[in-house]
């Protein structure tokens, strides 16, 4: 994650984001005809705050920016374990 670029300001993150990183756990309620797997919904994501512009971005473990799909999800709950 440290080597990724912020999608807002395009600056490379630095080791300082590790202090801001939050692990978010998700429970999904997919719409009929959809599954968590078919929608590619992660069980865990990581939220970081850019040290340059302060924008918060949520990432999947693969390093891809995570966005909840516009279709196929009735609801979702996220929580942070401390």
PDB file of N, CA, C and O in Angstrom, chain B, residues numbered from 101:
ATOM      1  N   UNK B 101       0.812  -1.197   0.000  1.00  0.00           N
ATOM      2  CA  UNK B 101       0.000   0.000   0.000  1.00  0.00           C
ATOM      3  C   UNK B 101       0.859   1.266   0.000  1.00  0.00           C
ATOM      4  O   UNK B 101       0.481   2.280  -0.585  1.00  0.00           O
ATOM      5  N   UNK B 102       1.992   1.198   0.647  1.00  0.00           N
ATOM      6  CA  UNK B 102       2.860   2.370   0.754  1.00  0.00           C
ATOM      7  C   UNK B 102       3.282   2.881  -0.615  1.00  0.00           C
ATOM      8  O   UNK B 102       3.463   4.086  -0.791  1.00  0.00           O
ATOM      9  N   UNK B 103       3.443   1.986  -1.589  1.00  0.00           N
ATOM     10  CA  UNK B 103       3.913   2.369  -2.922  1.00  0.00           C
ATOM     11  C   UNK B 103       2.772   2.805  -3.843  1.00  0.00           C
ATOM     12  O   UNK B 103       3.040   3.256  -4.957  1.00  0.00           O
ATOM     13  N   UNK B 104       1.521   2.689  -3.423  1.00  0.00           N
ATOM     14  CA  UNK B 104       0.397   3.094  -4.259  1.00  0.00           C
ATOM     15  C   UNK B 104       0.287   4.600  -4.332  1.00  0.00           C
ATOM     16  O   UNK B 104       0.816   5.320  -3.485  1.00  0.00           O
ATOM     17  N   UNK B 105      -0.422   5.074  -5.376  1.00  0.00           N
ATOM     18  CA  UNK B 105      -0.651   6.510  -5.539  1.00  0.00           C
ATOM     19  C   UNK B 105      -2.065   6.845  -5.112  1.00  0.00           C
ATOM     20  O   UNK B 105      -2.993   6.078  -5.367  1.00  0.00           O
ATOM     21  N   UNK B 106      -2.231   7.972  -4.471  1.00  0.00           N
ATOM     22  CA  UNK B 106      -3.540   8.463  -4.065  1.00  0.00           C
ATOM     23  C   UNK B 106      -4.357   8.742  -5.328  1.00  0.00           C
ATOM     24  O   UNK B 106      -3.878   9.437  -6.224  1.00  0.00           O
ATOM     25  N   UNK B 107      -5.592   8.209  -5.416  1.00  0.00           N
ATOM     26  CA  UNK B 107      -6.410   8.475  -6.602  1.00  0.00           C
ATOM     27  C   UNK B 107      -6.873   9.928  -6.708  1.00  0.00           C
ATOM     28  O   UNK B 107      -7.284  10.365  -7.782  1.00  0.00           O
ATOM     29  N   UNK B 108      -6.812  10.679  -5.611  1.00  0.00           N
ATOM     30  CA  UNK B 108      -7.252  12.075  -5.636  1.00  0.00           C
ATOM     31  C   UNK B 108      -6.142  13.028  -6.065  1.00  0.00           C
ATOM     32  O   UNK B 108      -6.337  13.841  -6.968  1.00  0.00           O
ATOM     33  N   UNK B 109      -4.969  12.934  -5.419  1.00  0.00           N
ATOM     34  CA  UNK B 109      -3.892  13.901  -5.709  1.00  0.00           C
ATOM     35  C   UNK B 109      -2.745  13.299  -6.506  1.00  0.00           C
ATOM     36  O   UNK B 109      -1.838  14.020  -6.919  1.00  0.00           O
ATOM     37  N   UNK B 110      -2.770  11.994  -6.728  1.00  0.00           N
ATOM     38  CA  UNK B 110      -1.776  11.274  -7.527  1.00  0.00           C
ATOM     39  C   UNK B 110      -0.360  11.305  -6.946  1.00  0.00           C
ATOM     40  O   UNK B 110       0.615  11.076  -7.662  1.00  0.00           O
ATOM     41  N   UNK B 111      -0.256  11.588  -5.653  1.00  0.00           N
ATOM     42  CA  UNK B 111       1.031  11.516  -4.963  1.00  0.00           C
ATOM     43  C   UNK B 111       1.204  10.098  -4.427  1.00  0.00           C
ATOM     44  O   UNK B 111       0.226   9.447  -4.060  1.00  0.00           O
ATOM     45  N   UNK B 112       2.431   9.625  -4.383  1.00  0.00           N
ATOM     46  CA  UNK B 112       2.702   8.298  -3.836  1.00  0.00           C
ATOM     47  C   UNK B 112       2.541   8.347  -2.325  1.00  0.00           C
ATOM     48  O   UNK B 112       3.047   9.241  -1.646  1.00  0.00           O
ATOM     49  N   UNK B 113       1.812   7.341  -1.821  1.00  0.00           N
ATOM     50  CA  UNK B 113       1.697   7.232  -0.367  1.00  0.00           C
ATOM     51  C   UNK B 113       3.088   6.991   0.204  1.00  0.00           C
ATOM     52  O   UNK B 113       3.995   6.578  -0.518  1.00  0.00           O
ATOM     53  N   UNK B 114       3.253   7.243   1.468  1.00  0.00           N
ATOM     54  CA  UNK B 114       4.509   6.980   2.164  1.00  0.00           C
ATOM     55  C   UNK B 114       4.201   6.121   3.382  1.00  0.00           C
ATOM     56  O   UNK B 114       3.039   5.845   3.678  1.00  0.00           O
ATOM     57  N   UNK B 115       5.237   5.704   4.080  1.00  0.00           N
ATOM     58  CA  UNK B 115       5.061   4.813   5.232  1.00  0.00           C
ATOM     59  C   UNK B 115       4.108   5.387   6.281  1.00  0.00           C
ATOM     60  O   UNK B 115       3.552   4.633   7.080  1.00  0.00           O
ATOM     61  N   UNK B 116       3.913   6.678   6.294  1.00  0.00           N
ATOM     62  CA  UNK B 116       3.013   7.319   7.252  1.00  0.00           C
ATOM     63  C   UNK B 116       1.573   6.847   7.158  1.00  0.00           C
ATOM     64  O   UNK B 116       0.819   6.973   8.122  1.00  0.00           O
ATOM     65  N   UNK B 117       1.172   6.297   5.992  1.00  0.00           N
ATOM     66  CA  UNK B 117      -0.216   5.831   5.883  1.00  0.00           C
ATOM     67  C   UNK B 117      -0.477   4.632   6.773  1.00  0.00           C
ATOM     68  O   UNK B 117      -1.623   4.351   7.123  1.00  0.00           O
ATOM     69  N   UNK B 118       0.581   3.923   7.139  1.00  0.00           N
ATOM     70  CA  UNK B 118       0.395   2.755   8.000  1.00  0.00           C
ATOM     71  C   UNK B 118      -0.181   3.161   9.353  1.00  0.00           C
ATOM     72  O   UNK B 118      -0.861   2.362   9.997  1.00  0.00           O
ATOM     73  N   UNK B 119       0.077   4.372   9.787  1.00  0.00           N
ATOM     74  CA  UNK B 119      -0.480   4.876  11.039  1.00  0.00           C
ATOM     75  C   UNK B 119      -1.964   5.204  10.905  1.00  0.00           C
ATOM     76  O   UNK B 119      -2.698   5.187  11.893  1.00  0.00           O
ATOM     77  N   UNK B 120      -2.404   5.503   9.688  1.00  0.00           N
ATOM     78  CA  UNK B 120      -3.806   5.871   9.468  1.00  0.00           C
ATOM     79  C   UNK B 120      -4.651   4.704   8.970  1.00  0.00           C
ATOM     80  O   UNK B 120      -5.874   4.819   8.890  1.00  0.00           O
ATOM     81  N   UNK B 121      -4.018   3.589   8.636  1.00  0.00           N
ATOM     82  CA  UNK B 121      -4.742   2.469   8.023  1.00  0.00           C
ATOM     83  C   UNK B 121      -5.740   1.854   9.001  1.00  0.00           C
ATOM     84  O   UNK B 121      -5.418   1.576  10.156  1.00  0.00           O
ATOM     85  N   UNK B 122      -6.955   1.652   8.507  1.00  0.00           N
ATOM     86  CA  UNK B 122      -8.012   0.995   9.277  1.00  0.00           C
ATOM     87  C   UNK B 122      -8.435  -0.256   8.526  1.00  0.00           C
ATOM     88  O   UNK B 122      -8.632  -0.212   7.312  1.00  0.00           O
ATOM     89  N   UNK B 123      -8.577  -1.368   9.230  1.00  0.00           N
ATOM     90  CA  UNK B 123      -9.071  -2.599   8.633  1.00  0.00           C
ATOM     91  C   UNK B 123     -10.567  -2.645   8.839  1.00  0.00           C
ATOM     92  O   UNK B 123     -11.043  -2.612   9.974  1.00  0.00           O
ATOM     93  N   UNK B 124     -11.317  -2.720   7.743  1.00  0.00           N
ATOM     94  CA  UNK B 124     -12.776  -2.758   7.803  1.00  0.00           C
ATOM     95  C   UNK B 124     -13.273  -4.136   7.405  1.00  0.00           C
ATOM     96  O   UNK B 124     -12.855  -4.678   6.382  1.00  0.00           O
ATOM     97  N   UNK B 125     -14.154  -4.702   8.200  1.00  0.00           N
ATOM     98  CA  UNK B 125     -14.751  -6.009   7.923  1.00  0.00           C
ATOM     99  C   UNK B 125     -16.175  -5.769   7.432  1.00  0.00           C
ATOM    100  O   UNK B 125     -16.875  -4.891   7.938  1.00  0.00           O
ATOM    101  N   UNK B 126     -16.599  -6.558   6.439  1.00  0.00           N
ATOM    102  CA  UNK B 126     -17.902  -6.339   5.811  1.00  0.00           C
ATOM    103  C   UNK B 126     -18.803  -7.564   5.910  1.00  0.00           C
ATOM    104  O   UNK B 126     -18.339  -8.702   5.835  1.00  0.00           O
ATOM    105  N   UNK B 127     -20.085  -7.312   6.079  1.00  0.00           N
ATOM    106  CA  UNK B 127     -21.135  -8.315   5.934  1.00  0.00           C
ATOM    107  C   UNK B 127     -22.063  -7.794   4.846  1.00  0.00           C
ATOM    108  O   UNK B 127     -22.571  -6.677   4.948  1.00  0.00           O
ATOM    109  N   UNK B 128     -22.291  -8.591   3.808  1.00  0.00           N
ATOM    110  CA  UNK B 128     -23.057  -8.157   2.642  1.00  0.00           C
ATOM    111  C   UNK B 128     -24.416  -8.847   2.572  1.00  0.00           C
ATOM    112  O   UNK B 128     -24.568  -9.988   3.010  1.00  0.00           O
ATOM    113  N   UNK B 129     -25.396  -8.144   2.018  1.00  0.00           N
ATOM    114  CA  UNK B 129     -26.720  -8.678   1.742  1.00  0.00           C
ATOM    115  C   UNK B 129     -26.962  -8.493   0.245  1.00  0.00           C
ATOM    116  O   UNK B 129     -27.502  -7.470  -0.175  1.00  0.00           O
ATOM    117  N   UNK B 130     -26.558  -9.495  -0.576  1.00  0.00           N
ATOM    118  CA  UNK B 130     -26.730  -9.349  -2.018  1.00  0.00           C
ATOM    119  C   UNK B 130     -28.199  -9.446  -2.428  1.00  0.00           C
ATOM    120  O   UNK B 130     -29.006 -10.090  -1.758  1.00  0.00           O
ATOM    121  N   UNK B 131     -28.522  -8.801  -3.528  1.00  0.00           N
ATOM    122  CA  UNK B 131     -29.876  -8.845  -4.087  1.00  0.00           C
ATOM    123  C   UNK B 131     -30.149 -10.241  -4.646  1.00  0.00           C
ATOM    124  O   UNK B 131     -29.215 -10.974  -4.971  1.00  0.00           O
ATOM    125  N   UNK B 132     -31.432 -10.610  -4.759  1.00  0.00           N
ATOM    126  CA  UNK B 132     -31.766 -11.911  -5.354  1.00  0.00           C
ATOM    127  C   UNK B 132     -31.094 -12.079  -6.722  1.00  0.00           C
ATOM    128  O   UNK B 132     -31.075 -11.158  -7.538  1.00  0.00           O
ATOM    129  N   UNK B 133     -30.550 -13.264  -6.949  1.00  0.00           N
ATOM    130  CA  UNK B 133     -29.869 -13.550  -8.205  1.00  0.00           C
ATOM    131  C   UNK B 133     -28.393 -13.222  -8.185  1.00  0.00           C
ATOM    132  O   UNK B 133     -27.692 -13.473  -9.165  1.00  0.00           O
ATOM    133  N   UNK B 134     -27.906 -12.667  -7.088  1.00  0.00           N
ATOM    134  CA  UNK B 134     -26.495 -12.310  -6.945  1.00  0.00           C
ATOM    135  C   UNK B 134     -25.922 -12.993  -5.715  1.00  0.00           C
ATOM    136  O   UNK B 134     -26.651 -13.333  -4.782  1.00  0.00           O
ATOM    137  N   UNK B 135     -24.630 -13.188  -5.722  1.00  0.00           N
ATOM    138  CA  UNK B 135     -23.938 -13.712  -4.547  1.00  0.00           C
ATOM    139  C   UNK B 135     -22.755 -12.808  -4.243  1.00  0.00           C
ATOM    140  O   UNK B 135     -22.321 -12.017  -5.080  1.00  0.00           O
ATOM    141  N   UNK B 136     -22.251 -12.943  -3.037  1.00  0.00           N
ATOM    142  CA  UNK B 136     -21.073 -12.180  -2.646  1.00  0.00           C
ATOM    143  C   UNK B 136     -19.927 -12.482  -3.613  1.00  0.00           C
ATOM    144  O   UNK B 136     -19.194 -11.582  -4.025  1.00  0.00           O
ATOM    145  N   UNK B 137     -19.784 -13.760  -3.966  1.00  0.00           N
ATOM    146  CA  UNK B 137     -18.710 -14.175  -4.868  1.00  0.00           C
ATOM    147  C   UNK B 137     -18.908 -13.612  -6.272  1.00  0.00           C
ATOM    148  O   UNK B 137     -17.964 -13.097  -6.872  1.00  0.00           O
ATOM    149  N   UNK B 138     -20.137 -13.708  -6.805  1.00  0.00           N
ATOM    150  CA  UNK B 138     -20.374 -13.236  -8.171  1.00  0.00           C
ATOM    151  C   UNK B 138     -20.172 -11.722  -8.302  1.00  0.00           C
ATOM    152  O   UNK B 138     -19.826 -11.224  -9.374  1.00  0.00           O
ATOM    153  N   UNK B 139     -20.389 -11.007  -7.212  1.00  0.00           N
ATOM    154  CA  UNK B 139     -20.200  -9.552  -7.232  1.00  0.00           C
ATOM    155  C   UNK B 139     -18.768  -9.146  -6.878  1.00  0.00           C
ATOM    156  O   UNK B 139     -18.402  -7.977  -6.992  1.00  0.00           O
ATOM    157  N   UNK B 140     -17.962 -10.121  -6.447  1.00  0.00           N
ATOM    158  CA  UNK B 140     -16.576  -9.817  -6.080  1.00  0.00           C
ATOM    159  C   UNK B 140     -16.460  -8.965  -4.833  1.00  0.00           C
ATOM    160  O   UNK B 140     -15.561  -8.131  -4.728  1.00  0.00           O
ATOM    161  N   UNK B 141     -17.364  -9.169  -3.890  1.00  0.00           N
ATOM    162  CA  UNK B 141     -17.369  -8.357  -2.677  1.00  0.00           C
ATOM    163  C   UNK B 141     -16.371  -8.907  -1.657  1.00  0.00           C
ATOM    164  O   UNK B 141     -16.424 -10.089  -1.319  1.00  0.00           O
ATOM    165  N   UNK B 142     -15.479  -8.077  -1.174  1.00  0.00           N
ATOM    166  CA  UNK B 142     -14.486  -8.540  -0.206  1.00  0.00           C
ATOM    167  C   UNK B 142     -15.057  -8.623   1.205  1.00  0.00           C
ATOM    168  O   UNK B 142     -16.004  -7.912   1.541  1.00  0.00           O
ATOM    169  N   UNK B 143     -14.487  -9.481   2.014  1.00  0.00           N
ATOM    170  CA  UNK B 143     -14.853  -9.567   3.422  1.00  0.00           C
ATOM    171  C   UNK B 143     -14.114  -8.532   4.252  1.00  0.00           C
ATOM    172  O   UNK B 143     -14.561  -8.145   5.331  1.00  0.00           O
ATOM    173  N   UNK B 144     -12.975  -8.089   3.732  1.00  0.00           N
ATOM    174  CA  UNK B 144     -12.142  -7.119   4.433  1.00  0.00           C
ATOM    175  C   UNK B 144     -11.590  -6.105   3.432  1.00  0.00           C
ATOM    176  O   UNK B 144     -11.188  -6.465   2.326  1.00  0.00           O
ATOM    177  N   UNK B 145     -11.577  -4.849   3.832  1.00  0.00           N
ATOM    178  CA  UNK B 145     -10.933  -3.802   3.037  1.00  0.00           C
ATOM    179  C   UNK B 145     -10.065  -2.973   3.981  1.00  0.00           C
ATOM    180  O   UNK B 145     -10.132  -3.114   5.202  1.00  0.00           O
ATOM    181  N   UNK B 146      -9.254  -2.110   3.386  1.00  0.00           N
ATOM    182  CA  UNK B 146      -8.332  -1.281   4.164  1.00  0.00           C
ATOM    183  C   UNK B 146      -8.538   0.172   3.769  1.00  0.00           C
ATOM    184  O   UNK B 146      -8.446   0.524   2.593  1.00  0.00           O
ATOM    185  N   UNK B 147      -8.816   1.009   4.754  1.00  0.00           N
ATOM    186  CA  UNK B 147      -9.022   2.426   4.493  1.00  0.00           C
ATOM    187  C   UNK B 147      -7.768   3.187   4.918  1.00  0.00           C
ATOM    188  O   UNK B 147      -7.283   3.022   6.037  1.00  0.00           O
ATOM    189  N   UNK B 148      -7.257   4.010   4.030  1.00  0.00           N
ATOM    190  CA  UNK B 148      -6.072   4.815   4.338  1.00  0.00           C
ATOM    191  C   UNK B 148      -6.385   6.284   4.095  1.00  0.00           C
ATOM    192  O   UNK B 148      -7.258   6.623   3.296  1.00  0.00           O
ATOM    193  N   UNK B 149      -5.670   7.139   4.786  1.00  0.00           N
ATOM    194  CA  UNK B 149      -5.799   8.583   4.616  1.00  0.00           C
ATOM    195  C   UNK B 149      -4.520   9.093   3.972  1.00  0.00           C
ATOM    196  O   UNK B 149      -3.424   8.864   4.485  1.00  0.00           O
ATOM    197  N   UNK B 150      -4.661   9.776   2.860  1.00  0.00           N
ATOM    198  CA  UNK B 150      -3.495  10.301   2.145  1.00  0.00           C
ATOM    199  C   UNK B 150      -2.802  11.361   3.004  1.00  0.00           C
ATOM    200  O   UNK B 150      -3.451  12.286   3.493  1.00  0.00           O
ATOM    201  N   UNK B 151      -1.486  11.229   3.188  1.00  0.00           N
ATOM    202  CA  UNK B 151      -0.757  12.220   3.987  1.00  0.00           C
ATOM    203  C   UNK B 151      -0.588  13.565   3.264  1.00  0.00           C
ATOM    204  O   UNK B 151      -0.208  14.561   3.880  1.00  0.00           O
ATOM    205  N   UNK B 152      -0.872  13.586   1.963  1.00  0.00           N
ATOM    206  CA  UNK B 152      -0.696  14.814   1.179  1.00  0.00           C
ATOM    207  C   UNK B 152      -1.978  15.633   1.084  1.00  0.00           C
ATOM    208  O   UNK B 152      -1.942  16.858   1.198  1.00  0.00           O
ATOM    209  N   UNK B 153      -3.126  14.952   0.871  1.00  0.00           N
ATOM    210  CA  UNK B 153      -4.377  15.691   0.647  1.00  0.00           C
ATOM    211  C   UNK B 153      -5.494  15.302   1.622  1.00  0.00           C
ATOM    212  O   UNK B 153      -6.578  15.884   1.582  1.00  0.00           O
ATOM    213  N   UNK B 154      -5.239  14.332   2.487  1.00  0.00           N
ATOM    214  CA  UNK B 154      -6.170  13.888   3.530  1.00  0.00           C
ATOM    215  C   UNK B 154      -7.415  13.163   3.020  1.00  0.00           C
ATOM    216  O   UNK B 154      -8.356  12.956   3.787  1.00  0.00           O
ATOM    217  N   UNK B 155      -7.442  12.777   1.759  1.00  0.00           N
ATOM    218  CA  UNK B 155      -8.575  12.022   1.224  1.00  0.00           C
ATOM    219  C   UNK B 155      -8.492  10.578   1.717  1.00  0.00           C
ATOM    220  O   UNK B 155      -7.429   9.958   1.677  1.00  0.00           O
ATOM    221  N   UNK B 156      -9.631  10.050   2.182  1.00  0.00           N
ATOM    222  CA  UNK B 156      -9.693   8.658   2.616  1.00  0.00           C
ATOM    223  C   UNK B 156     -10.089   7.783   1.433  1.00  0.00           C
ATOM    224  O   UNK B 156     -11.031   8.102   0.708  1.00  0.00           O
ATOM    225  N   UNK B 157      -9.370   6.682   1.241  1.00  0.00           N
ATOM    226  CA  UNK B 157      -9.638   5.754   0.146  1.00  0.00           C
ATOM    227  C   UNK B 157      -9.667   4.346   0.709  1.00  0.00           C
ATOM    228  O   UNK B 157      -8.861   3.987   1.567  1.00  0.00           O
ATOM    229  N   UNK B 158     -10.614   3.549   0.211  1.00  0.00           N
ATOM    230  CA  UNK B 158     -10.761   2.167   0.662  1.00  0.00           C
ATOM    231  C   UNK B 158     -10.191   1.233  -0.406  1.00  0.00           C
ATOM    232  O   UNK B 158     -10.511   1.356  -1.588  1.00  0.00           O
ATOM    233  N   UNK B 159      -9.342   0.301   0.026  1.00  0.00           N
ATOM    234  CA  UNK B 159      -8.660  -0.617  -0.886  1.00  0.00           C
ATOM    235  C   UNK B 159      -8.986  -2.062  -0.547  1.00  0.00           C
ATOM    236  O   UNK B 159      -9.232  -2.407   0.609  1.00  0.00           O
ATOM    237  N   UNK B 160      -8.982  -2.902  -1.581  1.00  0.00           N
ATOM    238  CA  UNK B 160      -9.036  -4.343  -1.386  1.00  0.00           C
ATOM    239  C   UNK B 160      -7.627  -4.817  -1.072  1.00  0.00           C
ATOM    240  O   UNK B 160      -6.664  -4.074  -1.265  1.00  0.00           O
ATOM    241  N   UNK B 161      -7.499  -6.047  -0.591  1.00  0.00           N
ATOM    242  CA  UNK B 161      -6.179  -6.600  -0.254  1.00  0.00           C
ATOM    243  C   UNK B 161      -5.243  -6.612  -1.463  1.00  0.00           C
ATOM    244  O   UNK B 161      -4.025  -6.544  -1.304  1.00  0.00           O
ATOM    245  N   UNK B 162      -5.806  -6.698  -2.666  1.00  0.00           N
ATOM    246  CA  UNK B 162      -4.998  -6.718  -3.892  1.00  0.00           C
ATOM    247  C   UNK B 162      -4.404  -5.357  -4.228  1.00  0.00           C
ATOM    248  O   UNK B 162      -3.552  -5.257  -5.111  1.00  0.00           O
ATOM    249  N   UNK B 163      -4.844  -4.303  -3.531  1.00  0.00           N
ATOM    250  CA  UNK B 163      -4.367  -2.953  -3.819  1.00  0.00           C
ATOM    251  C   UNK B 163      -5.289  -2.181  -4.739  1.00  0.00           C
ATOM    252  O   UNK B 163      -5.011  -1.028  -5.069  1.00  0.00           O
ATOM    253  N   UNK B 164      -6.384  -2.797  -5.158  1.00  0.00           N
ATOM    254  CA  UNK B 164      -7.355  -2.135  -6.038  1.00  0.00           C
ATOM    255  C   UNK B 164      -8.302  -1.279  -5.194  1.00  0.00           C
ATOM    256  O   UNK B 164      -8.736  -1.699  -4.121  1.00  0.00           O
ATOM    257  N   UNK B 165      -8.621  -0.077  -5.682  1.00  0.00           N
ATOM    258  CA  UNK B 165      -9.580   0.791  -4.992  1.00  0.00           C
ATOM    259  C   UNK B 165     -10.919   0.068  -4.938  1.00  0.00           C
ATOM    260  O   UNK B 165     -11.364  -0.489  -5.942  1.00  0.00           O
ATOM    261  N   UNK B 166     -11.566   0.074  -3.774  1.00  0.00           N
ATOM    262  CA  UNK B 166     -12.845  -0.613  -3.624  1.00  0.00           C
ATOM    263  C   UNK B 166     -14.000   0.367  -3.675  1.00  0.00           C
ATOM    264  O   UNK B 166     -13.998   1.388  -2.987  1.00  0.00           O
ATOM    265  N   UNK B 167     -14.979   0.049  -4.489  1.00  0.00           N
ATOM    266  CA  UNK B 167     -16.234   0.794  -4.579  1.00  0.00           C
ATOM    267  C   UNK B 167     -17.360  -0.222  -4.485  1.00  0.00           C
ATOM    268  O   UNK B 167     -17.308  -1.258  -5.148  1.00  0.00           O
ATOM    269  N   UNK B 168     -18.374   0.053  -3.678  1.00  0.00           N
ATOM    270  CA  UNK B 168     -19.535  -0.835  -3.589  1.00  0.00           C
ATOM    271  C   UNK B 168     -20.246  -0.791  -4.938  1.00  0.00           C
ATOM    272  O   UNK B 168     -20.500   0.296  -5.458  1.00  0.00           O
ATOM    273  N   UNK B 169     -20.578  -1.962  -5.525  1.00  0.00           N
ATOM    274  CA  UNK B 169     -21.275  -1.972  -6.814  1.00  0.00           C
ATOM    275  C   UNK B 169     -22.615  -1.236  -6.729  1.00  0.00           C
ATOM    276  O   UNK B 169     -23.295  -1.282  -5.704  1.00  0.00           O
ATOM    277  N   UNK B 170     -22.980  -0.566  -7.807  1.00  0.00           N
ATOM    278  CA  UNK B 170     -24.247   0.166  -7.835  1.00  0.00           C
ATOM    279  C   UNK B 170     -25.441  -0.770  -7.925  1.00  0.00           C
ATOM    280  O   UNK B 170     -26.536  -0.415  -7.489  1.00  0.00           O
ATOM    281  N   UNK B 171     -25.248  -1.964  -8.486  1.00  0.00           N
ATOM    282  CA  UNK B 171     -26.331  -2.933  -8.629  1.00  0.00           C
ATOM    283  C   UNK B 171     -25.919  -4.245  -7.980  1.00  0.00           C
ATOM    284  O   UNK B 171     -24.742  -4.603  -7.978  1.00  0.00           O
ATOM    285  N   UNK B 172     -26.886  -4.951  -7.435  1.00  0.00           N
ATOM    286  CA  UNK B 172     -26.638  -6.285  -6.905  1.00  0.00           C
ATOM    287  C   UNK B 172     -26.454  -6.364  -5.407  1.00  0.00           C
ATOM    288  O   UNK B 172     -26.386  -7.461  -4.854  1.00  0.00           O
ATOM    289  N   UNK B 173     -26.369  -5.212  -4.726  1.00  0.00           N
ATOM    290  CA  UNK B 173     -26.198  -5.213  -3.273  1.00  0.00           C
ATOM    291  C   UNK B 173     -27.386  -4.501  -2.641  1.00  0.00           C
ATOM    292  O   UNK B 173     -27.629  -3.323  -2.905  1.00  0.00           O
ATOM    293  N   UNK B 174     -28.125  -5.227  -1.801  1.00  0.00           N
ATOM    294  CA  UNK B 174     -29.232  -4.604  -1.081  1.00  0.00           C
ATOM    295  C   UNK B 174     -28.708  -3.759   0.071  1.00  0.00           C
ATOM    296  O   UNK B 174     -29.164  -2.636   0.288  1.00  0.00           O
ATOM    297  N   UNK B 175     -27.740  -4.309   0.810  1.00  0.00           N
ATOM    298  CA  UNK B 175     -27.167  -3.572   1.932  1.00  0.00           C
ATOM    299  C   UNK B 175     -25.836  -4.195   2.320  1.00  0.00           C
ATOM    300  O   UNK B 175     -25.494  -5.300   1.900  1.00  0.00           O
ATOM    301  N   UNK B 176     -25.116  -3.472   3.113  1.00  0.00           N
ATOM    302  CA  UNK B 176     -23.849  -3.957   3.630  1.00  0.00           C
ATOM    303  C   UNK B 176     -23.562  -3.286   4.955  1.00  0.00           C
ATOM    304  O   UNK B 176     -23.938  -2.135   5.179  1.00  0.00           O
ATOM    305  N   UNK B 177     -22.900  -4.006   5.819  1.00  0.00           N
ATOM    306  CA  UNK B 177     -22.516  -3.475   7.121  1.00  0.00           C
ATOM    307  C   UNK B 177     -21.011  -3.599   7.240  1.00  0.00           C
ATOM    308  O   UNK B 177     -20.440  -4.635   6.899  1.00  0.00           O
ATOM    309  N   UNK B 178     -20.376  -2.566   7.715  1.00  0.00           N
ATOM    310  CA  UNK B 178     -18.940  -2.631   7.935  1.00  0.00           C
ATOM    311  C   UNK B 178     -18.639  -2.260   9.372  1.00  0.00           C
ATOM    312  O   UNK B 178     -19.332  -1.446   9.983  1.00  0.00           O
ATOM    313  N   UNK B 179     -17.596  -2.871   9.897  1.00  0.00           N
ATOM    314  CA  UNK B 179     -17.165  -2.537  11.236  1.00  0.00           C
ATOM    315  C   UNK B 179     -15.656  -2.653  11.321  1.00  0.00           C
ATOM    316  O   UNK B 179     -15.020  -3.340  10.521  1.00  0.00           O
ATOM    317  N   UNK B 180     -15.102  -1.974  12.296  1.00  0.00           N
ATOM    318  CA  UNK B 180     -13.654  -1.996  12.503  1.00  0.00           C
ATOM    319  C   UNK B 180     -13.386  -2.704  13.817  1.00  0.00           C
ATOM    320  O   UNK B 180     -13.957  -2.354  14.850  1.00  0.00           O
ATOM    321  N   UNK B 181     -12.527  -3.690  13.772  1.00  0.00           N
ATOM    322  CA  UNK B 181     -12.107  -4.373  15.004  1.00  0.00           C
ATOM    323  C   UNK B 181     -10.896  -3.666  15.546  1.00  0.00           C
ATOM    324  O   UNK B 181      -9.926  -3.439  14.822  1.00  0.00           O
ATOM    325  N   UNK B 182     -10.939  -3.324  16.788  1.00  0.00           N
ATOM    326  CA  UNK B 182      -9.797  -2.619  17.402  1.00  0.00           C
ATOM    327  C   UNK B 182      -8.987  -3.567  18.219  1.00  0.00           C
ATOM    328  O   UNK B 182      -7.986  -3.170  18.815  1.00  0.00           O
TER     329      UNK B 182
END
